[in-house]
Structures are given as structure tokens and as C-alpha cells.
Amino acid sequence: MIPSLVCETIRYQSPVLHMRRTARNDVELAGRRIAKGDKVVMWYISGNRDEDKIERADEFIVDRAKPRQHLSFGAGIHRCVGDRLAEQQIRILWRKYCNGISGSK
């Protein structure tokens, strides 16, 4: 279950809090007008807790059906190049922790 635990940990407590961009054009998004030059902030935790996209999004569920369904590392050309390293680091920590629990008396 560690691979799923790693993904759920990353989804639930995103390593990146937010990202800010400057609008290059006037646009309407979800009924809101964003003017060229406006500052726009994307909160990763908000996307990772979107109940329309992730069932029971506010719950920490280790055996989630789609554990890699999260936005914690961005997407497309803005996807984090260190995502696999971050996953590996968390995997090592969880294995060490879980082995410590099962090995203790």
C-alpha cells in the first residue's frame, strides 16, 4: 500500500501551496472577468480538495481508487521535474516508518 500512501500524502498535503501568474490576455473564467495584467493565483490545495473531481476529497484515504489523481506537481509543461524524486523520498520515509512499527515489540 506504500505507493498509494505516497500519492495520497502528496495529494492531501501538497508540497507546493500556490503559483501566481499574470494574465497575458483578457479572458472570462467560470463567469469571472480576468483582465490582461491581472495577477492570478492557483491554490494547489484547492484543486486537490475539489469534490467535483476527487470523491471524498477532504478525507485521507490510503486505498483511494485513483491515488495519482492530484495536482500537487502541476500539469503539462509546468509539471515539476522533480516529482519522481519527491515521491521516492516520501516512499523511503514511509517504508522506514512502517518497518519501524512492524519491527517494534
Z-matrix of the N, CA and C atoms (Angstrom, degrees):
N
C 1 1.457
C 2 1.523 1 112.96
N 3 1.324 2 116.98 1 -6.38
C 4 1.468 3 119.37 2 -176.13
C 5 1.539 4 112.74 3 -60.30
N 6 1.351 5 120.51 4 -42.67
C 7 1.477 6 117.80 5 177.88
C 8 1.527 7 112.77 6 -57.21
N 9 1.320 8 117.13 7 -41.64
C 10 1.458 9 120.59 8 178.02
C 11 1.530 10 110.86 9 -68.36
N 12 1.320 11 116.82 10 -38.68
C 13 1.465 12 122.31 11 177.95
C 14 1.531 13 110.82 12 -61.50
N 15 1.328 14 116.35 13 -40.87
C 16 1.463 15 121.35 14 178.29
C 17 1.532 16 110.30 15 -60.83
N 18 1.324 17 116.85 16 -50.11
C 19 1.469 18 120.80 17 -178.95
C 20 1.522 19 112.07 18 -62.81
N 21 1.327 20 116.31 19 -41.27
C 22 1.470 21 119.51 20 -179.26
C 23 1.521 22 110.77 21 -68.71
N 24 1.315 23 117.47 22 -35.81
C 25 1.469 24 121.05 23 176.07
C 26 1.525 25 110.28 24 -61.59
N 27 1.323 26 115.95 25 -46.08
C 28 1.466 27 121.11 26 -179.62
C 29 1.522 28 110.86 27 -65.59
N 30 1.331 29 117.37 28 -40.86
C 31 1.469 30 120.64 29 179.06
C 32 1.525 31 110.61 30 -65.85
N 33 1.310 32 116.65 31 -45.29
C 34 1.459 33 121.49 32 -174.11
C 35 1.527 34 112.30 33 -70.73
N 36 1.311 35 117.12 34 -38.12
C 37 1.466 36 121.54 35 178.97
C 38 1.519 37 107.99 36 -126.42
N 39 1.302 38 116.10 37 81.55
C 40 1.461 39 123.01 38 -174.88
C 41 1.535 40 111.69 39 -57.77
N 42 1.346 41 116.84 40 133.90
C 43 1.466 42 119.31 41 179.24
C 44 1.533 43 113.21 42 -69.41
N 45 1.317 44 116.61 43 -22.88
C 46 1.470 45 121.48 44 177.54
C 47 1.519 46 107.40 45 -111.84
N 48 1.312 47 117.22 46 127.90
C 49 1.463 48 119.94 47 -177.48
C 50 1.524 49 112.89 48 -80.73
N 51 1.328 50 115.99 49 -48.50
C 52 1.457 51 118.63 50 -177.63
C 53 1.535 52 110.36 51 -155.79
N 54 1.319 53 113.65 52 168.99
C 55 1.464 54 120.33 53 174.98
C 56 1.531 55 107.03 54 -141.12
N 57 1.316 56 116.97 55 135.50
C 58 1.453 57 120.91 56 179.90
C 59 1.516 58 110.37 57 -110.40
N 60 1.297 59 115.83 58 140.13
C 61 1.461 60 122.21 59 176.94
C 62 1.524 61 108.76 60 -133.93
N 63 1.321 62 115.76 61 163.17
C 64 1.456 63 122.86 62 175.26
C 65 1.519 64 107.99 63 -110.13
N 66 1.325 65 116.72 64 126.62
C 67 1.467 66 121.31 65 -179.51
C 68 1.527 67 110.05 66 -63.96
N 69 1.320 68 115.96 67 129.63
C 70 1.470 69 120.76 68 179.83
C 71 1.517 70 112.35 69 -90.28
N 72 1.338 71 116.43 70 -16.54
C 73 1.466 72 121.61 71 179.95
C 74 1.521 73 109.22 72 -142.95
N 75 1.333 74 116.06 73 161.24
C 76 1.456 75 120.44 74 170.49
C 77 1.521 76 107.47 75 -69.93
N 78 1.325 77 115.61 76 138.16
C 79 1.464 78 119.29 77 -179.70
C 80 1.523 79 109.21 78 -154.39
N 81 1.323 80 116.43 79 157.10
C 82 1.456 81 120.91 80 171.95
C 83 1.521 82 107.09 81 -113.85
N 84 1.321 83 116.15 82 130.95
C 85 1.459 84 122.06 83 -178.47
C 86 1.522 85 108.71 84 -133.02
N 87 1.311 86 115.61 85 119.01
C 88 1.480 87 121.41 86 179.76
C 89 1.524 88 111.40 87 53.34
N 90 1.331 89 116.46 88 41.42
C 91 1.456 90 121.08 89 177.56
C 92 1.522 91 115.37 90 80.03
N 93 1.313 92 117.01 91 4.62
C 94 1.477 93 121.60 92 179.62
C 95 1.519 94 109.62 93 -111.36
N 96 1.322 95 115.55 94 139.01
C 97 1.463 96 120.70 95 177.87
C 98 1.523 97 109.45 96 -87.95
N 99 1.309 98 116.43 97 128.18
C 100 1.464 99 122.64 98 174.52
C 101 1.524 100 105.89 99 -116.99
N 102 1.325 101 115.43 100 119.39
C 103 1.463 102 120.41 101 -176.85
C 104 1.529 103 110.23 102 -89.81
N 105 1.322 104 115.08 103 151.20
C 106 1.457 105 120.32 104 174.44
C 107 1.531 106 108.67 105 -52.83
N 108 1.325 107 116.44 106 131.18
C 109 1.456 108 121.29 107 -179.43
C 110 1.529 109 114.32 108 94.78
N 111 1.341 110 116.78 109 -15.41
C 112 1.471 111 119.48 110 177.48
C 113 1.527 112 109.86 111 -65.18
N 114 1.308 113 114.97 112 147.05
C 115 1.465 114 121.03 113 174.38
C 116 1.524 115 107.94 114 -88.61
N 117 1.317 116 116.94 115 132.62
C 118 1.457 117 122.79 116 -178.81
C 119 1.527 118 107.99 117 -124.46
N 120 1.320 119 115.72 118 133.59
C 121 1.464 120 120.39 119 -179.32
C 122 1.530 121 109.01 120 -116.24
N 123 1.328 122 116.00 121 132.85
C 124 1.452 123 121.27 122 173.34
C 125 1.525 124 107.65 123 -107.85
N 126 1.324 125 116.46 124 122.90
C 127 1.458 126 121.96 125 178.06
C 128 1.521 127 107.95 126 -97.20
N 129 1.322 128 117.03 127 113.03
C 130 1.465 129 121.65 128 -178.58
C 131 1.522 130 111.67 129 -60.57
N 132 1.318 131 117.76 130 -40.44
C 133 1.460 132 120.75 131 -178.91
C 134 1.522 133 110.09 132 -60.65
N 135 1.308 134 117.29 133 -34.18
C 136 1.462 135 120.87 134 178.87
C 137 1.525 136 110.21 135 -65.85
N 138 1.317 137 117.45 136 -45.12
C 139 1.468 138 121.04 137 178.52
C 140 1.512 139 111.75 138 -64.60
N 141 1.322 140 116.63 139 -37.18
C 142 1.456 141 120.93 140 -179.53
C 143 1.527 142 112.96 141 -76.12
N 144 1.318 143 117.46 142 -7.93
C 145 1.469 144 121.39 143 177.84
C 146 1.526 145 111.30 144 -115.82
N 147 1.324 146 116.79 145 19.51
C 148 1.464 147 122.06 146 -178.62
C 149 1.531 148 109.77 147 -77.67
N 150 1.324 149 116.18 148 108.20
C 151 1.466 150 121.99 149 -178.28
C 152 1.530 151 112.49 150 -64.44
N 153 1.334 152 117.96 151 -21.70
C 154 1.469 153 120.19 152 176.82
C 155 1.525 154 111.63 153 -71.97
N 156 1.331 155 117.05 154 -23.24
C 157 1.466 156 121.74 155 -176.66
C 158 1.528 157 113.05 156 -108.84
N 159 1.327 158 116.52 157 -32.66
C 160 1.468 159 121.21 158 -175.70
C 161 1.525 160 108.89 159 -126.73
N 162 1.314 161 116.02 160 116.95
C 163 1.456 162 120.91 161 -179.69
C 164 1.535 163 110.76 162 -64.13
N 165 1.336 164 115.50 163 134.61
C 166 1.478 165 122.09 164 -179.29
C 167 1.527 166 110.93 165 51.01
N 168 1.315 167 115.19 166 49.38
C 169 1.466 168 123.07 167 -172.18
C 170 1.522 169 114.59 168 -62.73
N 171 1.322 170 118.31 169 -25.83
C 172 1.462 171 120.11 170 -179.89
C 173 1.528 172 113.18 171 -85.52
N 174 1.326 173 116.50 172 1.51
C 175 1.460 174 120.32 173 -179.80
C 176 1.523 175 110.82 174 -105.02
N 177 1.330 176 116.31 175 145.31
C 178 1.468 177 123.07 176 175.97
C 179 1.526 178 106.19 177 -89.59
N 180 1.353 179 116.10 178 105.05
C 181 1.465 180 121.44 179 -174.53
C 182 1.525 181 108.14 180 -121.25
N 183 1.320 182 115.87 181 107.46
C 184 1.461 183 120.99 182 -174.94
C 185 1.525 184 111.96 183 -65.84
N 186 1.309 185 118.46 184 -37.70
C 187 1.467 186 120.51 185 -178.19
C 188 1.534 187 112.18 186 -99.37
N 189 1.324 188 115.50 187 40.47
C 190 1.466 189 122.29 188 178.09
C 191 1.532 190 109.74 189 -59.20
N 192 1.329 191 117.38 190 142.23
C 193 1.468 192 122.17 191 -176.82
C 194 1.530 193 112.52 192 -60.60
N 195 1.322 194 118.22 193 -40.86
C 196 1.469 195 122.74 194 -179.92
C 197 1.528 196 108.43 195 -122.48
N 198 1.324 197 118.10 196 77.13
C 199 1.467 198 120.24 197 -172.91
C 200 1.530 199 114.69 198 -64.95
N 201 1.317 200 118.02 199 -25.86
C 202 1.472 201 119.58 200 -178.22
C 203 1.524 202 112.45 201 -87.61
N 204 1.310 203 117.40 202 6.05
C 205 1.468 204 121.93 203 -179.39
C 206 1.525 205 109.45 204 -82.29
N 207 1.322 206 115.48 205 83.24
C 208 1.465 207 120.04 206 177.19
C 209 1.525 208 109.14 207 -153.00
N 210 1.317 209 115.76 208 167.56
C 211 1.469 210 121.97 209 -177.11
C 212 1.519 211 112.47 210 -110.44
N 213 1.308 212 117.62 211 12.36
C 214 1.462 213 121.61 212 -171.76
C 215 1.519 214 114.89 213 -59.33
N 216 1.319 215 117.43 214 -25.93
C 217 1.466 216 120.30 215 -179.64
C 218 1.529 217 112.47 216 -108.69
N 219 1.329 218 117.16 217 14.92
C 220 1.453 219 120.36 218 -178.51
C 221 1.519 220 110.46 219 79.04
N 222 1.322 221 116.08 220 -162.32
C 223 1.469 222 120.78 221 -178.61
C 224 1.516 223 109.83 222 -157.83
N 225 1.325 224 115.60 223 160.33
C 226 1.453 225 121.29 224 176.54
C 227 1.516 226 112.65 225 59.79
N 228 1.324 227 116.69 226 -138.31
C 229 1.465 228 120.25 227 -177.24
C 230 1.524 229 112.13 228 -69.76
N 231 1.321 230 116.89 229 -13.22
C 232 1.461 231 120.52 230 179.16
C 233 1.522 232 112.32 231 -99.27
N 234 1.324 233 117.67 232 13.01
C 235 1.471 234 120.84 233 178.99
C 236 1.528 235 109.10 234 -69.01
N 237 1.304 236 116.09 235 139.08
C 238 1.459 237 123.23 236 -179.10
C 239 1.523 238 110.66 237 -61.25
N 240 1.323 239 117.06 238 128.64
C 241 1.466 240 120.17 239 179.54
C 242 1.530 241 111.67 240 -76.56
N 243 1.321 242 117.00 241 -14.59
C 244 1.458 243 120.55 242 179.56
C 245 1.521 244 113.42 243 -99.80
N 246 1.348 245 117.33 244 15.01
C 247 1.464 246 119.93 245 -174.92
C 248 1.524 247 113.33 246 -59.57
N 249 1.310 248 117.54 247 -42.47
C 250 1.472 249 120.35 248 -178.83
C 251 1.537 250 111.03 249 -69.21
N 252 1.309 251 117.37 250 -35.43
C 253 1.462 252 120.52 251 176.50
C 254 1.534 253 110.23 252 -65.00
N 255 1.324 254 116.49 253 -43.57
C 256 1.463 255 120.67 254 178.41
C 257 1.526 256 110.63 255 -61.15
N 258 1.329 257 116.50 256 -43.94
C 259 1.469 258 120.34 257 178.27
C 260 1.528 259 110.63 258 -61.67
N 261 1.320 260 116.45 259 -41.68
C 262 1.470 261 120.47 260 -179.78
C 263 1.532 262 111.03 261 -64.12
N 264 1.314 263 117.08 262 -41.42
C 265 1.466 264 120.52 263 179.03
C 266 1.529 265 110.99 264 -62.17
N 267 1.304 266 116.44 265 -43.71
C 268 1.466 267 119.92 266 179.62
C 269 1.527 268 110.17 267 -68.99
N 270 1.327 269 116.71 268 -37.46
C 271 1.472 270 121.04 269 177.05
C 272 1.537 271 110.34 270 -59.03
N 273 1.327 272 116.76 271 -44.74
C 274 1.470 273 121.46 272 179.13
C 275 1.530 274 110.30 273 -62.14
N 276 1.321 275 116.91 274 -44.76
C 277 1.477 276 120.25 275 179.44
C 278 1.526 277 111.78 276 -61.95
N 279 1.352 278 117.06 277 -45.43
C 280 1.462 279 119.55 278 -179.78
C 281 1.527 280 111.11 279 -65.12
N 282 1.330 281 117.85 280 -40.49
C 283 1.471 282 120.26 281 178.61
C 284 1.519 283 110.45 282 -61.94
N 285 1.319 284 115.86 283 -44.89
C 286 1.470 285 120.43 284 179.77
C 287 1.531 286 110.08 285 -61.92
N 288 1.319 287 116.60 286 -44.84
C 289 1.458 288 121.55 287 -179.98
C 290 1.530 289 110.70 288 -63.86
N 291 1.346 290 116.80 289 -48.79
C 292 1.468 291 120.83 290 -178.72
C 293 1.517 292 111.91 291 -64.16
N 294 1.320 293 117.40 292 -38.51
C 295 1.476 294 120.46 293 177.25
C 296 1.517 295 110.26 294 -66.41
N 297 1.324 296 117.34 295 -36.05
C 298 1.461 297 121.24 296 178.27
C 299 1.522 298 111.44 297 -64.59
N 300 1.327 299 116.80 298 -38.12
C 301 1.461 300 121.19 299 179.02
C 302 1.525 301 110.12 300 -68.40
N 303 1.337 302 115.88 301 -49.15
C 304 1.464 303 118.86 302 -176.26
C 305 1.534 304 111.74 303 -71.32
N 306 1.345 305 116.98 304 -23.89
C 307 1.469 306 120.38 305 -178.82
C 308 1.520 307 113.48 306 -89.29
N 309 1.357 308 116.60 307 -9.14
C 310 1.472 309 118.66 308 -178.44
C 311 1.524 310 110.70 309 -83.25
N 312 1.324 311 115.14 310 158.27
C 313 1.479 312 119.98 311 -179.54
C 314 1.498 313 111.27 312 -107.92
